[in-house]
Amino acid sequence: MAAVSSHSSPVAPTAARETGGRNVYVLERSAGLARRCVEIDIVTRRDADLPRVEQIAENLRIVRVSASPPEPIDKESIADY
């Protein structure tokens, strides 16, 4: 199963810019499914020099795609990419 975290990475620190509500929800919902043995890929845009695929828990991975410049951008600008 795939989940999309479009605004920011679900593993970004919650005190960081543009993080909080939606990405925390996506991560927690996905982690709950992963605990029930559902394999989940959370797809998010690449915004730093991080691995393209990162296993963060059993049955749960972050998949970073090149969908915009590889730096933080305002969530209002994401639709432009």
N, C-alpha and C positions, 0 to 999 in steps of 0.2 A: 504494500500500500504506500502511497506517497501523500505527503502533506506539503503545503507551500507556505513558506514564511517570507513574504515579499518585502516587508519594511526593513527588517534587520535580522541578523542571525539569532536563532533561538538560544544559542550558547553565549551570546554577548553579555557582558556584565549588566545587570539591570540598572545600575546607576549611570551607565553610559548614555550618550546622546541618542535619541530616537529608539530607545529600548524600553521595554516595560510590558504593557498589557497584552497585545496580540502575540508577540513572539513567546512570551511566557505561557500563554494559553496553548499555543501550538506545541511547544515542548512538553508541557504537562499532559496534554491529551494524547500525544504520541507515545510518551513514556508509559502511560497507563495501558495503551494497546500493546506495546512491546512486552510488558509484564504478563500479558495474556497470550504470549507466543505469536503475536502478529508481527511480521517483519515490516518495519517502517523506514522509509527514506524521507527525511525532511529536506526539501529542496529550497535553497536560498541563494541569493546572488553572492558572488565573490567580491569582497570589499577589502581584502587584506591578503598578505602573503601566507595563507593557510593551506593545508592539504585540500585537494579537490574532494576527497572522500574521507570522512572521519567517523570511526566507530565510537559512539559515546556511551553505549550500553548494549547489553545483549539484545539483539533484534532491532537496534535503533542506530541509524547512521545519519550524519549530516552530509548532504551532497551540495557542493558549491558550484554554481555555473557562472560562466562569463556572460552576464546579461546587461552590463553597464560598465563604465570605467571602474577599475579596481580600487576605488577609494570610497569612503563614506559620502553619501549624497542625501539630500533632504528627501523624506518619504513622498513629498508632493511631486518630486521630479522623477520618481521611478517609472511612472507610466510613459515617460518620453523614450524609454528604452525597451 
